[in-house]
């Protein structure tokens, strides 16, 4: 009996040691590499071991990534050959539930006008550069002046998609939205005080996410310590001596509270999201045989309550923009209020019809899936932070704003005060790399010596002095310049141009209120110069997913 008791005691001891050993080794506060604490309590390395999952930012919907067939898989009566099917994989991402509306864009206009008043000569071109072109509604043989004067700002159109916005303006809206959302997050989390995001805005002290992460003390024009929130206050009270290390607490990328940037979706992401494959598991649908964002081969609803109604806002025939009044009507003649039609299986509205949408990609007639079939995107221009004479990153100041004059004469700010100045990457970053060799990759494998089989046939310099051997697409080169008399515009009248495609032509996807049903197929793709706008192209924002493929950090299926 005594031996049996000793065995039981020894067994319990072994189990206890094993339990405590497992508990200690699996602790989130202990490094599995060194066994050291990583919670900062011993004054050493600190890691964020409590991070759970990326939050869904305002206005966005989660889209779980996967494999799909990109391009036209149905009959192609036009034989464009610019959307041949190819297999692609996209990572998980977030996308705007609806197109960016007039209300959302006028909030952007209000903020910009308040911070950079256009009556100040130093900032006049900032505000005018982001204004939508309301004259896109005019037609030589049509009376559309009501939309020209009312569509952008009248409350009757507040929840309608914004139009008249060129690609560059859409990109800048995304940048502005990134900073405003992260500013709000920092206020919510206590890194800055309540009300700072509205009370402190002035031209020389605007908030920039990247500048905050890189040089936080320079944020708000160097006044961020005056705007510290409850986290910094707590750190200050706990500290025995009031040093910068104790009192100035800033959110870092490792904190997990800073959200990734809002941006335009890539063409692959937009098409994947539009098809809405999430709710359909049939083989043909997963492989891309889905024609519209909804299930079925027709544009009218088969639902008993809405049978016969159109599922999108598009042009149904010649002179037919909305059907017969009171019957089989799509509810709109021009654009429609967002969420007027059912969403697709991802929960995204108006991925067919209403307005076509800008995507990030530079247009080329082919998608080069031989070069890449993962997160495909043509348009990479790699930059880095500019380093000043003091060896620190340079922050744009109020007197050093750079402007670009577009081909149509519109002047737009390249950067804003408070943002980090950028320069192209150089040989220091590209030396002996195998994944990229230069800063601008827009025409990679398309137009350069490496991709043109007969490049030696095109050796003569064109009128601009650039050899056609260096660029396959000799699009017109319109010149905009200024002299003592004002702005000078020179239209390219050359009769030797063979295409309108160049590195400044962007893809837009989806059909619009002005298009026939053929174009609401998500696989269709068209192109338009990035500096021009129309009455039928809008946009929506996207955001990359950081971390697991699925929400909630679900474990991969075995």
C-alpha positions as a Python dict, from the first residue, in 0.01 Angstrom:
ca = {
    (1, 'X'): (0, 0, 0),
    (2, 'X'): (291, 229, 82),
    (3, 'X'): (461, 160, -257),
    (4, 'X'): (135, 234, -435),
    (5, 'X'): (105, 574, -261),
    (6, 'X'): (461, 662, -359),
    (7, 'X'): (389, 576, -726),
    (8, 'X'): (77, 795, -721),
    (9, 'X'): (273, 1086, -571),
    (10, 'X'): (550, 1051, -830),
    (11, 'X'): (295, 1033, -1112),
    (12, 'X'): (123, 1349, -991),
    (13, 'X'): (459, 1525, -967),
    (14, 'X'): (549, 1432, -1325),
    (15, 'X'): (211, 1549, -1452),
    (16, 'X'): (244, 1875, -1260),
    (17, 'X'): (593, 1940, -1393),
    (18, 'X'): (475, 1868, -1743),
    (19, 'X'): (179, 2101, -1703),
    (20, 'X'): (385, 2390, -1571),
    (21, 'X'): (655, 2328, -1830),
    (22, 'X'): (400, 2337, -2113),
    (23, 'X'): (233, 2642, -1967),
    (24, 'X'): (564, 2824, -1943),
    (25, 'X'): (683, 2732, -2291),
    (26, 'X'): (352, 2825, -2453),
    (27, 'X'): (323, 3159, -2276),
    (28, 'X'): (267, 3449, -2511),
    (29, 'X'): (496, 3657, -2293),
    (30, 'X'): (798, 3430, -2339),
    (31, 'X'): (1014, 3406, -2649),
    (32, 'X'): (1025, 3065, -2812),
    (33, 'X'): (1364, 3160, -2953),
    (34, 'X'): (1547, 3265, -2636),
    (35, 'X'): (1315, 3200, -2342),
    (36, 'X'): (1337, 3569, -2251),
    (37, 'X'): (1034, 3778, -2163),
    (38, 'X'): (894, 3975, -2458),
    (39, 'X'): (634, 4181, -2275),
    (40, 'X'): (877, 4460, -2182),
    (41, 'X'): (837, 4406, -1806),
    (42, 'X'): (1207, 4338, -1757),
    (43, 'X'): (1303, 4639, -1969),
    (44, 'X'): (1383, 4429, -2273),
    (45, 'X'): (1219, 4354, -2607),
    (46, 'X'): (846, 4416, -2635),
    (47, 'X'): (615, 4237, -2879),
    (48, 'X'): (242, 4274, -2933),
    (49, 'X'): (125, 3930, -2825),
    (50, 'X'): (-237, 4034, -2778),
    (51, 'X'): (-309, 4120, -3141),
    (52, 'X'): (-616, 3933, -3261),
    (53, 'X'): (-722, 4031, -3610),
    (54, 'X'): (-734, 4324, -3850),
    (55, 'X'): (-1040, 4535, -3793),
    (56, 'X'): (-1267, 4616, -4083),
    (57, 'X'): (-1211, 4983, -4162),
    (58, 'X'): (-1501, 5225, -4224),
    (59, 'X'): (-1705, 5152, -4538),
    (60, 'X'): (-1526, 4827, -4626),
    (61, 'X'): (-1635, 4465, -4670),
    (62, 'X'): (-1403, 4167, -4626),
    (63, 'X'): (-1336, 3963, -4941),
    (64, 'X'): (-1161, 3631, -4880),
    (65, 'X'): (-903, 3569, -5150),
    (66, 'X'): (-868, 3262, -5367),
    (67, 'X'): (-815, 3122, -5713),
    (68, 'X'): (-1034, 3218, -6009),
    (69, 'X'): (-1035, 3241, -6385),
    (70, 'X'): (-970, 3600, -6480),
    (71, 'X'): (-1091, 3712, -6821),
    (72, 'X'): (-1376, 3632, -7059),
    (73, 'X'): (-1504, 3276, -7030),
    (74, 'X'): (-1836, 3323, -7210),
    (75, 'X'): (-1886, 3375, -7583),
    (76, 'X'): (-1686, 3673, -7710),
    (77, 'X'): (-1864, 3812, -8017),
    (78, 'X'): (-1638, 4119, -8028),
    (79, 'X'): (-1317, 3913, -8041),
    (80, 'X'): (-1120, 4182, -7862),
    (81, 'X'): (-850, 3941, -7748),
    (82, 'X'): (-772, 4168, -7455),
    (83, 'X'): (-936, 3955, -7187),
    (84, 'X'): (-845, 3597, -7270),
    (85, 'X'): (-898, 3365, -6970),
    (86, 'X'): (-609, 3296, -6736),
    (87, 'X'): (-584, 3146, -6391),
    (88, 'X'): (-502, 3389, -6110),
    (89, 'X'): (-485, 3396, -5732),
    (90, 'X'): (-555, 3704, -5520),
    (91, 'X'): (-492, 3745, -5150),
    (92, 'X'): (-771, 3841, -4913),
    (93, 'X'): (-853, 4210, -4909),
    (94, 'X'): (-1123, 4461, -4820),
    (95, 'X'): (-1331, 4663, -5064),
    (96, 'X'): (-1578, 4948, -5034),
    (97, 'X'): (-1934, 4826, -4993),
    (98, 'X'): (-2047, 5089, -5245),
    (99, 'X'): (-1892, 5328, -5489),
    (100, 'X'): (-1754, 5650, -5339),
    (101, 'X'): (-2051, 5885, -5324),
    (102, 'X'): (-2090, 6258, -5378),
    (103, 'X'): (-2133, 6299, -5002),
    (104, 'X'): (-1806, 6121, -4930),
    (105, 'X'): (-1619, 6324, -5189),
    (106, 'X'): (-1762, 6659, -5080),
    (107, 'X'): (-1641, 6580, -4727),
    (108, 'X'): (-1295, 6553, -4884),
    (109, 'X'): (-1348, 6884, -5063),
    (110, 'X'): (-1459, 7052, -4741),
    (111, 'X'): (-1154, 6931, -4547),
    (112, 'X'): (-914, 7037, -4820),
    (113, 'X'): (-1074, 7379, -4860),
    (114, 'X'): (-1061, 7434, -4483),
    (115, 'X'): (-694, 7336, -4451),
    (116, 'X'): (-567, 7481, -4779),
    (117, 'X'): (-792, 7782, -4851),
    (118, 'X'): (-802, 7848, -5225),
    (119, 'X'): (-796, 8224, -5168),
    (120, 'X'): (-437, 8181, -5045),
    (121, 'X'): (-211, 8194, -5355),
    (122, 'X'): (18, 7933, -5197),
    (123, 'X'): (-259, 7673, -5190),
    (124, 'X'): (-496, 7772, -5471),
    (125, 'X'): (-402, 7481, -5696),
    (126, 'X'): (-445, 7221, -5421),
    (127, 'X'): (-821, 7268, -5395),
    (128, 'X'): (-888, 7334, -5763),
    (129, 'X'): (-681, 7027, -5852),
    (130, 'X'): (-914, 6787, -5670),
    (131, 'X'): (-1244, 6936, -5790),
    (132, 'X'): (-1444, 6694, -6006),
    (133, 'X'): (-1505, 6802, -6364),
    (134, 'X'): (-1877, 6877, -6364),
    (135, 'X'): (-1868, 6967, -6734),
    (136, 'X'): (-1848, 6596, -6819),
    (137, 'X'): (-2229, 6600, -6821),
    (138, 'X'): (-2252, 6837, -7117),
    (139, 'X'): (-2346, 6701, -7459),
    (140, 'X'): (-2344, 6879, -7793),
    (141, 'X'): (-2696, 6761, -7870),
    (142, 'X'): (-2835, 6705, -7522),
    (143, 'X'): (-2974, 6916, -7239),
    (144, 'X'): (-2784, 6801, -6928),
    (145, 'X'): (-2725, 7133, -6754),
    (146, 'X'): (-2924, 7018, -6451),
    (147, 'X'): (-2659, 6756, -6372),
    (148, 'X'): (-2378, 6998, -6457),
    (149, 'X'): (-2488, 7240, -6186),
    (150, 'X'): (-2650, 7008, -5931),
    (151, 'X'): (-2515, 6653, -5945),
    (152, 'X'): (-2208, 6698, -5723),
    (153, 'X'): (-2347, 6908, -5438),
    (154, 'X'): (-2728, 6891, -5435),
    (155, 'X'): (-2857, 6674, -5144),
    (156, 'X'): (-3083, 6494, -5388),
    (157, 'X'): (-2769, 6333, -5533),
    (158, 'X'): (-2574, 6295, -5206),
    (159, 'X'): (-2581, 5913, -5205),
    (160, 'X'): (-2515, 5881, -5577),
    (161, 'X'): (-2168, 5775, -5702),
    (162, 'X'): (-1931, 6063, -5768),
    (163, 'X'): (-1827, 6109, -6133),
    (164, 'X'): (-1607, 6354, -6317),
    (165, 'X'): (-1311, 6228, -6112),
    (166, 'X'): (-998, 6126, -6299),
    (167, 'X'): (-772, 5840, -6194),
    (168, 'X'): (-515, 6065, -6026),
    (169, 'X'): (-784, 6238, -5819),
    (170, 'X'): (-920, 5899, -5712),
    (171, 'X'): (-573, 5794, -5591),
    (172, 'X'): (-535, 6116, -5393),
    (173, 'X'): (-878, 6067, -5232),
    (174, 'X'): (-760, 5725, -5114),
    (175, 'X'): (-448, 5880, -4961),
    (176, 'X'): (-654, 6146, -4783),
    (177, 'X'): (-896, 5883, -4653),
    (178, 'X'): (-610, 5673, -4514),
    (179, 'X'): (-482, 5961, -4305),
    (180, 'X'): (-822, 6068, -4177),
    (181, 'X'): (-922, 5714, -4074),
    (182, 'X'): (-592, 5643, -3897),
    (183, 'X'): (-612, 5981, -3725),
    (184, 'X'): (-954, 5879, -3595),
    (185, 'X'): (-819, 5539, -3483),
    (186, 'X'): (-535, 5704, -3288),
    (187, 'X'): (-788, 5930, -3117),
    (188, 'X'): (-1010, 5632, -3032),
    (189, 'X'): (-717, 5432, -2893),
    (190, 'X'): (-593, 5721, -2681),
    (191, 'X'): (-268, 5807, -2860),
    (192, 'X'): (-394, 6157, -2935),
    (193, 'X'): (-648, 6362, -2743),
    (194, 'X'): (-1013, 6392, -2834),
    (195, 'X'): (-1089, 6659, -3090),
    (196, 'X'): (-735, 6691, -3224),
    (197, 'X'): (-832, 6564, -3569),
    (198, 'X'): (-1066, 6860, -3617),
    (199, 'X'): (-930, 7132, -3389),
    (200, 'X'): (-567, 7123, -3500),
    (201, 'X'): (-592, 7116, -3877),
    (202, 'X'): (-394, 7384, -4052),
    (203, 'X'): (-184, 7389, -4365),
    (204, 'X'): (154, 7340, -4198),
    (205, 'X'): (51, 7071, -3952),
    (206, 'X'): (-167, 6809, -4118),
    (207, 'X'): (-152, 6445, -4012),
    (208, 'X'): (14, 6187, -4238),
    (209, 'X'): (13, 5818, -4147),
    (210, 'X'): (356, 5738, -4291),
    (211, 'X'): (512, 6052, -4145),
    (212, 'X'): (367, 5963, -3805),
    (213, 'X'): (512, 5612, -3820),
    (214, 'X'): (853, 5737, -3935),
    (215, 'X'): (897, 6064, -3744),
    (216, 'X'): (612, 6087, -3491),
    (217, 'X'): (751, 6391, -3309),
    (218, 'X'): (719, 6593, -3631),
    (219, 'X'): (346, 6518, -3665),
    (220, 'X'): (109, 6815, -3650),
    (221, 'X'): (398, 7043, -3734),
    (222, 'X'): (599, 6923, -3434),
    (223, 'X'): (311, 6986, -3192),
    (224, 'X'): (204, 6627, -3132),
    (225, 'X'): (326, 6630, -2771),
    (226, 'X'): (74, 6906, -2707),
    (227, 'X'): (-200, 6673, -2830),
    (228, 'X'): (-109, 6357, -2635),
    (229, 'X'): (-395, 6131, -2534),
    (230, 'X'): (-468, 5916, -2231),
    (231, 'X'): (-201, 5655, -2310),
    (232, 'X'): (76, 5916, -2300),
    (233, 'X'): (-78, 6070, -1988),
    (234, 'X'): (-75, 5733, -1810),
    (235, 'X'): (285, 5673, -1911),
    (236, 'X'): (376, 6017, -1781),
    (237, 'X'): (211, 5955, -1443),
    (238, 'X'): (379, 5617, -1403),
    (239, 'X'): (725, 5750, -1484),
    (240, 'X'): (946, 5865, -1198),
    (241, 'X'): (1131, 6122, -1402),
    (242, 'X'): (970, 6307, -1690),
    (243, 'X'): (1186, 6202, -1986),
    (244, 'X'): (1089, 6183, -2349),
    (245, 'X'): (1101, 5803, -2334),
    (246, 'X'): (848, 5804, -2052),
    (247, 'X'): (603, 6070, -2167),
    (248, 'X'): (598, 6051, -2547),
    (249, 'X'): (413, 5732, -2631),
    (250, 'X'): (339, 5683, -2999),
    (251, 'X'): (158, 5409, -3186),
    (252, 'X'): (397, 5205, -3396),
    (253, 'X'): (339, 4958, -3674),
    (254, 'X'): (400, 4683, -3417),
    (255, 'X'): (106, 4809, -3211),
    (256, 'X'): (-137, 4678, -3473),
    (257, 'X'): (-373, 4977, -3448),
    (258, 'X'): (-251, 5154, -3763),
    (259, 'X'): (-457, 5039, -4061),
    (260, 'X'): (-306, 4972, -4405),
    (261, 'X'): (-365, 5235, -4671),
    (262, 'X'): (-685, 5281, -4866),
    (263, 'X'): (-608, 5242, -5238),
    (264, 'X'): (-767, 5162, -5569),
    (265, 'X'): (-822, 4787, -5619),
    (266, 'X'): (-612, 4607, -5875),
    (267, 'X'): (-787, 4479, -6185),
    (268, 'X'): (-759, 4120, -6060),
    (269, 'X'): (-905, 4213, -5720),
    (270, 'X'): (-1193, 4409, -5873),
    (271, 'X'): (-1288, 4131, -6113),
    (272, 'X'): (-1261, 3865, -5842),
    (273, 'X'): (-1476, 4070, -5604),
    (274, 'X'): (-1733, 4151, -5873),
    (275, 'X'): (-1788, 3786, -5966),
    (276, 'X'): (-1885, 3710, -5607),
    (277, 'X'): (-1774, 3348, -5610),
    (278, 'X'): (-1793, 3323, -5231),
    (279, 'X'): (-2151, 3197, -5225),
    (280, 'X'): (-2126, 2957, -5518),
    (281, 'X'): (-1936, 2630, -5508),
    (282, 'X'): (-2036, 2475, -5837),
    (283, 'X'): (-1732, 2376, -6043),
    (284, 'X'): (-1811, 2606, -6337),
    (285, 'X'): (-1862, 2908, -6115),
    (286, 'X'): (-1540, 2856, -5918),
    (287, 'X'): (-1353, 2817, -6245),
    (288, 'X'): (-1493, 3144, -6372),
    (289, 'X'): (-1801, 3048, -6573),
    (290, 'X'): (-2008, 3307, -6396),
    (291, 'X'): (-2131, 3577, -6631),
    (292, 'X'): (-2264, 3843, -6391),
    (293, 'X'): (-2215, 3933, -6024),
    (294, 'X'): (-2537, 3745, -5955),
    (295, 'X'): (-2624, 3383, -6027),
    (296, 'X'): (-2776, 3313, -6367),
    (297, 'X'): (-2745, 3414, -6729),
    (298, 'X'): (-2999, 3698, -6733),
    (299, 'X'): (-3013, 4060, -6618),
    (300, 'X'): (-3366, 4036, -6478),
    (301, 'X'): (-3457, 3901, -6136),
    (302, 'X'): (-3617, 3560, -6102),
    (303, 'X'): (-3711, 3629, -5741),
    (304, 'X'): (-4084, 3597, -5690),
    (305, 'X'): (-4125, 3942, -5534),
    (306, 'X'): (-3909, 4120, -5792),
    (307, 'X'): (-3957, 3898, -6093),
    (308, 'X'): (-3882, 4083, -6413),
    (309, 'X'): (-3697, 4372, -6247),
    (310, 'X'): (-3352, 4461, -6368),
    (311, 'X'): (-3068, 4366, -6134),
    (312, 'X'): (-2844, 4653, -6240),
    (313, 'X'): (-2857, 5004, -6380),
    (314, 'X'): (-2752, 4996, -6747),
    (315, 'X'): (-2870, 5101, -7091),
    (316, 'X'): (-3121, 4842, -7205),
    (317, 'X'): (-3138, 4947, -7570),
    (318, 'X'): (-3115, 5240, -7806),
    (319, 'X'): (-3274, 5534, -7628),
    (320, 'X'): (-3375, 5307, -7339),
    (321, 'X'): (-3196, 5412, -7019),
    (322, 'X'): (-3462, 5312, -6768),
    (323, 'X'): (-3735, 5106, -6924),
    (324, 'X'): (-4099, 5200, -6954),
    (325, 'X'): (-4223, 5413, -6667),
    (326, 'X'): (-4384, 5203, -6394),
    (327, 'X'): (-4297, 4866, -6545),
    (328, 'X'): (-3970, 4670, -6583),
    (329, 'X'): (-3789, 4987, -6485),
    (330, 'X'): (-3437, 4975, -6346),
    (331, 'X'): (-3520, 5278, -6134),
    (332, 'X'): (-3279, 5523, -6291),
    (333, 'X'): (-3202, 5705, -6612),
    (334, 'X'): (-2855, 5831, -6520),
    (335, 'X'): (-2684, 5699, -6206),
    (336, 'X'): (-2886, 5552, -5921),
    (337, 'X'): (-2857, 5587, -5545),
    (338, 'X'): (-2607, 5335, -5411),
    (339, 'X'): (-2760, 5016, -5265),
    (340, 'X'): (-3058, 5043, -5501),
    (341, 'X'): (-2994, 4687, -5621),
    (342, 'X'): (-2917, 4364, -5433),
    (343, 'X'): (-2552, 4302, -5340),
    (344, 'X'): (-2346, 4013, -5471),
    (345, 'X'): (-2237, 3723, -5251),
    (346, 'X'): (-1950, 3927, -5104),
    (347, 'X'): (-2197, 4194, -4991),
    (348, 'X'): (-2077, 4445, -5252),
    (349, 'X'): (-2326, 4673, -5426),
    (350, 'X'): (-2329, 4792, -5788),
    (351, 'X'): (-2042, 4579, -5913),
    (352, 'X'): (-2241, 4579, -6237),
    (353, 'X'): (-2396, 4893, -6376),
    (354, 'X'): (-2448, 5238, -6223),
    (355, 'X'): (-2093, 5363, -6295),
    (356, 'X'): (-1787, 5191, -6435),
    (357, 'X'): (-1494, 5208, -6195),
    (358, 'X'): (-1126, 5298, -6203),
    (359, 'X'): (-879, 5028, -6101),
    (360, 'X'): (-510, 5066, -6029),
    (361, 'X'): (-363, 4893, -6334),
    (362, 'X'): (-196, 5045, -6638),
    (363, 'X'): (-372, 4911, -6948),
    (364, 'X'): (-215, 4659, -7181),
    (365, 'X'): (-406, 4436, -7427),
    (366, 'X'): (-287, 4123, -7246),
    (367, 'X'): (-255, 4004, -6889),
    (368, 'X'): (91, 3851, -6868),
    (369, 'X'): (9, 3546, -6657),
    (370, 'X'): (333, 3382, -6769),
    (371, 'X'): (523, 3641, -6568),
    (372, 'X'): (296, 3632, -6264),
    (373, 'X'): (-24, 3460, -6152),
    (374, 'X'): (-28, 3584, -5790),
    (375, 'X'): (-175, 3926, -5703),
    (376, 'X'): (-133, 4034, -6065),
    (377, 'X'): (-88, 4408, -6112),
    (378, 'X'): (72, 4619, -6384),
    (379, 'X'): (169, 4965, -6263),
    (380, 'X'): (439, 4929, -5998),
    (381, 'X'): (655, 5239, -5958),
    (382, 'X'): (876, 5185, -5655),
    (383, 'X'): (981, 5485, -5446),
    (384, 'X'): (1160, 5543, -5119),
    (385, 'X'): (1167, 5813, -4855),
    (386, 'X'): (1384, 6110, -4943),
    (387, 'X'): (1668, 6168, -4697),
    (388, 'X'): (1761, 6529, -4617),
    (389, 'X'): (2102, 6677, -4536),
    (390, 'X'): (2060, 6588, -4168),
    (391, 'X'): (2024, 6219, -4254),
    (392, 'X'): (1656, 6200, -4162),
    (393, 'X'): (1350, 6150, -4380),
    (394, 'X'): (1228, 6471, -4540),
    (395, 'X'): (878, 6593, -4459),
    (396, 'X'): (708, 6820, -4709),
    (397, 'X'): (670, 7173, -4578),
    (398, 'X'): (412, 7433, -4674),
    (399, 'X'): (657, 7615, -4899),
    (400, 'X'): (788, 7309, -5082),
    (401, 'X'): (474, 7165, -5243),
    (402, 'X'): (537, 7012, -5586),
    (403, 'X'): (277, 7042, -5863),
    (404, 'X'): (221, 6842, -6180),
    (405, 'X'): (65, 6989, -6493),
    (406, 'X'): (-140, 6719, -6665),
    (407, 'X'): (-175, 6681, -7040),
    (408, 'X'): (-512, 6857, -7035),
    (409, 'X'): (-372, 7156, -6844),
    (410, 'X'): (-512, 7070, -6499),
    (411, 'X'): (-264, 7149, -6219),
    (412, 'X'): (-253, 6904, -5929),
    (413, 'X'): (-42, 6889, -5614),
    (414, 'X'): (198, 6596, -5611),
    (415, 'X'): (235, 6602, -5234),
    (416, 'X'): (97, 6792, -4936),
    (417, 'X'): (254, 6946, -4625),
    (418, 'X'): (312, 6687, -4355),
    (419, 'X'): (365, 6398, -4597),
    (420, 'X'): (696, 6221, -4656),
    (421, 'X'): (885, 6332, -4966),
    (422, 'X'): (944, 6045, -5210),
    (423, 'X'): (1210, 5971, -5473),
    (424, 'X'): (1256, 5681, -5713),
    (425, 'X'): (1456, 5383, -5593),
    (426, 'X'): (1809, 5369, -5734),
    (427, 'X'): (2087, 5117, -5787),
    (428, 'X'): (2138, 5085, -5412),
    (429, 'X'): (1803, 4907, -5389),
    (430, 'X'): (1819, 4724, -5722),
    (431, 'X'): (2179, 4599, -5725),
    (432, 'X'): (2192, 4220, -5781),
    (433, 'X'): (1820, 4181, -5722),
    (434, 'X'): (1630, 3918, -5916),
    (435, 'X'): (1274, 4037, -5846),
    (436, 'X'): (1306, 4394, -5984),
    (437, 'X'): (1579, 4600, -6147),
    (438, 'X'): (1435, 4953, -6179),
    (439, 'X'): (1193, 5194, -6021),
    (440, 'X'): (931, 5217, -6298),
    (441, 'X'): (791, 4877, -6398),
    (442, 'X'): (479, 4983, -6585),
    (443, 'X'): (605, 4856, -6921),
    (444, 'X'): (784, 4547, -6794),
    (445, 'X'): (785, 4271, -7059),
    (446, 'X'): (583, 4494, -7285),
    (447, 'X'): (754, 4749, -7505),
    (448, 'X'): (1115, 4720, -7396),
    (449, 'X'): (1398, 4532, -7567),
    (450, 'X'): (1342, 4220, -7360),
    (451, 'X'): (981, 4179, -7472),
    (452, 'X'): (987, 4298, -7834),
    (453, 'X'): (1096, 4020, -8068),
    (454, 'X'): (1163, 4256, -8358),
    (455, 'X'): (1286, 4558, -8165),
    (456, 'X'): (1570, 4611, -8413),
    (457, 'X'): (1318, 4712, -8680),
    (458, 'X'): (1228, 5025, -8486),
    (459, 'X'): (1551, 5214, -8444),
    (460, 'X'): (1455, 5558, -8571),
    (461, 'X'): (1387, 5823, -8313),
    (462, 'X'): (1041, 5973, -8321),
    (463, 'X'): (960, 6342, -8300),
    (464, 'X'): (1001, 6337, -7924),
    (465, 'X'): (1355, 6200, -7948),
    (466, 'X'): (1270, 5866, -7786),
    (467, 'X'): (1351, 5552, -7981),
    (468, 'X'): (1057, 5326, -8064),
    (469, 'X'): (1281, 5037, -7968),
    (470, 'X'): (1234, 5149, -7610),
    (471, 'X'): (855, 5168, -7622),
    (472, 'X'): (620, 4951, -7817),
    (473, 'X'): (328, 5190, -7787),
    (474, 'X'): (391, 5520, -7965),
    (475, 'X'): (90, 5708, -7834),
    (476, 'X'): (48, 6083, -7899),
    (477, 'X'): (256, 6319, -7687),
    (478, 'X'): (61, 6631, -7604),
    (479, 'X'): (275, 6907, -7453),
    (480, 'X'): (165, 7142, -7176),
    (481, 'X'): (409, 7406, -7060),
    (482, 'X'): (416, 7763, -6936),
    (483, 'X'): (609, 8075, -7028),
    (484, 'X'): (586, 8449, -6962),
    (485, 'X'): (257, 8466, -7152),
    (486, 'X'): (91, 8189, -6955),
    (487, 'X'): (13, 7825, -7025),
    (488, 'X'): (114, 7685, -7363),
    (489, 'X'): (-62, 7376, -7500),
    (490, 'X'): (69, 7190, -7800),
    (491, 'X'): (-153, 6921, -7949),
    (492, 'X'): (32, 6626, -8107),
    (493, 'X'): (-74, 6630, -8473),
    (494, 'X'): (158, 6355, -8590),
    (495, 'X'): (3, 6109, -8838),
    (496, 'X'): (252, 5834, -8752),
    (497, 'X'): (94, 5738, -8421),
    (498, 'X'): (-48, 5386, -8416),
    (499, 'X'): (-216, 5366, -8075),
    (500, 'X'): (-354, 5563, -7782),
    (501, 'X'): (-194, 5326, -7530),
    (502, 'X'): (92, 5449, -7313),
    (503, 'X'): (202, 5424, -6951),
    (504, 'X'): (-60, 5680, -6844),
    (505, 'X'): (-365, 5490, -6965),
    (506, 'X'): (-553, 5308, -6688),
    (507, 'X'): (-801, 5022, -6683),
    (508, 'X'): (-1161, 5078, -6584),
    (509, 'X'): (-1399, 4791, -6518),
    (510, 'X'): (-1770, 4721, -6519),
    (511, 'X'): (-2060, 4869, -6710),
    (512, 'X'): (-2235, 5195, -6634),
    (513, 'X'): (-2572, 5364, -6672),
    (514, 'X'): (-2458, 5457, -7024),
    (515, 'X'): (-2348, 5106, -7133),
    (516, 'X'): (-2528, 4807, -7279),
    (517, 'X'): (-2545, 4476, -7090),
    (518, 'X'): (-2237, 4346, -7274),
    (519, 'X'): (-2014, 4563, -7053),
    (520, 'X'): (-2154, 4465, -6713),
    (521, 'X'): (-1976, 4130, -6737),
    (522, 'X'): (-1694, 4166, -6476),
    (523, 'X'): (-1444, 4019, -6723),
    (524, 'X'): (-1477, 4312, -6962),
    (525, 'X'): (-1199, 4569, -6953),
    (526, 'X'): (-1156, 4910, -7110),
    (527, 'X'): (-902, 5191, -7084),
    (528, 'X'): (-897, 5568, -7047),
    (529, 'X'): (-622, 5829, -6989),
    (530, 'X'): (-558, 5875, -6618),
    (531, 'X'): (-586, 6254, -6638),
    (532, 'X'): (-934, 6255, -6798),
    (533, 'X'): (-1279, 6208, -6646),
    (534, 'X'): (-1627, 6114, -6769),
    (535, 'X'): (-1987, 6113, -6650),
    (536, 'X'): (-1990, 5734, -6629),
    (537, 'X'): (-1666, 5640, -6447),
    (538, 'X'): (-1649, 5645, -6067),
    (539, 'X'): (-1442, 5445, -5821),
    (540, 'X'): (-1432, 5261, -5491),
    (541, 'X'): (-1145, 5199, -5251),
    (542, 'X'): (-980, 4878, -5135),
    (543, 'X'): (-745, 4782, -4852),
    (544, 'X'): (-502, 4493, -4821),
    (545, 'X'): (-561, 4222, -4564),
    (546, 'X'): (-278, 4184, -4312),
    (547, 'X'): (-237, 3843, -4150),
    (548, 'X'): (-450, 3535, -4199),
    (549, 'X'): (-640, 3456, -4519),
    (550, 'X'): (-970, 3426, -4332),
    (551, 'X'): (-1128, 3652, -4075),
    (552, 'X'): (-1101, 3542, -3715),
    (553, 'X'): (-762, 3375, -3774),
    (554, 'X'): (-927, 3050, -3871),
    (555, 'X'): (-692, 2756, -3899),
    (556, 'X'): (-637, 2625, -4251),
    (557, 'X'): (-855, 2330, -4347),
    (558, 'X'): (-670, 1999, -4351),
}
